[in-house]
Amino acid sequence: MRMPTDINSYPDLFVHTVLPCAVGSSGWFRRHTFTQRQVREHISISGRNDPSRSGVTFHAKPPATTGDCRATPRTADERPRRPPRTYSNVKVIVREQRLCGRAWCRGSSDSVCPGSPVSCRYMTTLDRLIYMDDSGHPPSGLAVYGWVEFRPDRWTSVLSSWLSLRKMLWREFTIPVSTELHATEYVNGRGRISKRIPDRHVHNGTPYLKDFGREVAEHCLETLRCTEGLRAGSVWMVGEPRELHESKRRLYASLVSRIERELSATHSLGLVVMDGDGSDTSYRGVHRQLKLDSRRIIEDAIHLDSSGSQLVQMADLVAYSAYMAVAKPPMHEFAWRWYERFLSERDPLRAPQRLL
């Protein structure tokens, strides 16, 4: 039964409509049952508050089986349709005027709404900011990369969490916020990051800088473990001892390929920030070997010196912990389980991964 188009008169009205959304290249249409609120949004965008222009048909009763296009009588002007298919991600999306503003089917990689002058494909967004650093052991040929990553909308909260730690280190140990925390240096007692060493790390008037550095490192790792929205990861390989640079290049290329596959699976974009001054052109070469029309990591690796980036210093600590977990140097047994204790919760794979 055809009903009046004033949906406000029917608070319990069910709406059954044919959405103008092509699936793949077949061009056939699907019926869907929506709530009153959803169809009002659809009318306001595609019909400019005129239901007769929106392609919406009102029925007094819902179809016998919600979501089954065979349960609703066909009208005379409908073309024969193929057997129904199942798409779980079909939704109504209110979009900008420069796009079609209509319902958008994500059931196929080439789904296009014919009502729009612009092809409505997957809405690709920048979802991953990846801050990365390397580590390794030239005599053994071990190469390691570690990183922290998060969504762009988490950038403020992640950085705020780390800066809160740096302020605590200033209050407790007078370590300036601007001082670079380079794990290899302060964990091994090289360099003096503070002029006030706690009494518990001073014995017979001699400061034990290694013990102090380990305490600072564990404070930093605990902050990484507790930072909401942060993810960590690491990869490693063993190559020829005399060709550590080439081993790192191969490992980085393999890592970039893996990230590309992950981004492609989620229809996302990513951006890599690497420690350094950009003088090493091997990173640039890896990025420029990607196919331009399908690549998901935008731009070359952006180089930031760790001395001026708190987030790169976070990545440095992840890379150092991953190196300790893999290499297990005899003189650093205290750090062997740092990755397991602090970072496995933030690593989806729970441990450093061997790629090559």
Secondary structure, DSSP 8 states (H G I E B T S, - for coil): ----S-GGG-TT-EEEEEE----TTT---EEEEE-HHHHHHHHHHHSTT-GGGTTEEEESS--SSTT-GGGS---TT----------TT-B-----TTS--S-B--SSTT---TT-SS------EEEEEEEEEEEEETTTTEEEEEEEEE-GGGHHHHHHHHHHHHHHHHHHH---TTS---HHHHHTT-S-S-S---GGGEETTEE-HHHHHHHHHHHHHHHHHH-TT-EEEEEEEE--GGGHHHHHHHHHHHHHHHHHHHHHHHTEEEEEEEES-S--THHHHHHHTS-TTT--B-SS-EEE-GGG-HHHHHHHHHHHHHHHHHH--GGGGGGTTHIIIIITTT-TTSS-EE--
